[in-house]
Amino acid sequence: MRRAGVRARRGMLGTELAALAAALVADVVLVLRVPGGSSGWAAPLTGVLASTGTAIPVLAVLRRRFPRHVGVLGSIVAALSAISTVVSLTAHTRSQPPIAEIVAAGLLTASAGRTLEPRHAAALAPALGAVMIAAPLLRYGAGEPETLLAVAAAAYWGACVGVGLILRAADARQRDALDRVRGQERLQLARELHDLVSHHVSGIVVRTQAARAIAEANADVGGHAAVYREIEEAGGAALAAARRLVGMLRDTRDVTPLSGAVLGDVVRAAAGSTARVAVAEELDQLPVPSQVATTVHRVVTEALTNARRHAPAATEVVVSVRVEADDLVLEVVNDGVPATPRSAPGGFGITGMTERLAMLGGSLTAGPQAGARWRVAARFPLAGEDSPFDALPRGL
């Protein structure tokens, strides 16, 4: 559901281009309305000054291509506009129409307020405001009606400053939301790490206890029983430390079954009563490793959350599991997707699910389907029938 953001950016670019084109047309009208030639030492500069009326809007548009150079572009625009104003004021040349310059400088003012460091924005924004107001005020003089453009320029500059600050605050909220999501993801991974480590270390402790009992029963004189006892104590201490460390993070809601889980139970536990579950018969009782169980649980819960958020009118949500081309395919499909996506705060669930699948050697796709449906499909690589999950990357 990222297409809405792309369309919004393209729409903003189209609006900017239309505004700059209209400003250039207005400048042409001003030139035709106030005819006149150039004389004196500055006459050769007439063509150069006229070209800045086109160059400045181009620089404003280039800020989208070079967002890290907004300060440089804004400084160049301020300098070019100031030079045009000074030359028009001190020499007998035709006054260069300022409308395109004002529009372009306002766009750069908003970008400076949004992206630059506070001290740089505090220096550049007033400079752009000064040239925006000075251009019509000084080029035409107090007795000309074109001077009233200075009032509009001042109001426009204030609006651009406000828009830039609003966008800056929105970007800050977006970064804070991303940091919160990352923190929650780390906590979730910590809980799952505790479960995984506890499960495997428990197995080590049990086997060590059995080996020590056998060694003691056989009257081991080589000291192996003592070594086994030390290993057992170390494993028990590790388990206790892990439980104490992660205990405060434990959230008993939506606990994922880990030890000895089968695929059908994991999917049904995640789906609950909010979706219809269809698991292939040969997969229903398939034992799954802990890391696969947690990932399946996360994909299903995140997909169902997105369905409730973006398709509240959905009448059917289906979670299915099947084998397709040597891959285990987990699919969540819901209907009720509106033709025009609702404006809702963007999340990072798709990114988190994609990263999890990539760590397991799989992949995830999400997108619209025919019939106003949305489909999330996760693929896990499978090996042979005897050990289907041996295809997972080693070390997980």
Buried (B, 14 or more C-beta within 10 A) or exposed (E): BEEBEEEEEEEEEEEBEEBBEEBBEBBBEBBEEEEEEBEEEBBEBBEBBBEBBEBBBEBBBBBBEEEEEBBEBBBBBBEBBBBBBEBBEEBEBBBBBBBBBBBBBBBBBBBBBBBBEEEBBEBBBEBBBBBBBBBBBBBBEEEBEBBEBBEBBBEBBEEBBEBBBEBBEEEEEEEEBBEEBEEEBEBBEBBBEBBBBBEEBBEBBEBBBEBBEEBBEEEBEEEBBEBBBEBBEBBBEBBEEBEEEBEEEEEEEEEBBBEEBBBBBBBBBBBEEBBEBEBBEEBBEBEBBBBBBBBBBBBBBBBBEBBEBBBEEBEEBBBBBBBEEEBBBBBBBBBBBEEEBEEEEBBBBBEBBBEBBEEBEBBBEBEBEEEBBBBBBBBBBBEEEEEBBEBBEEEE
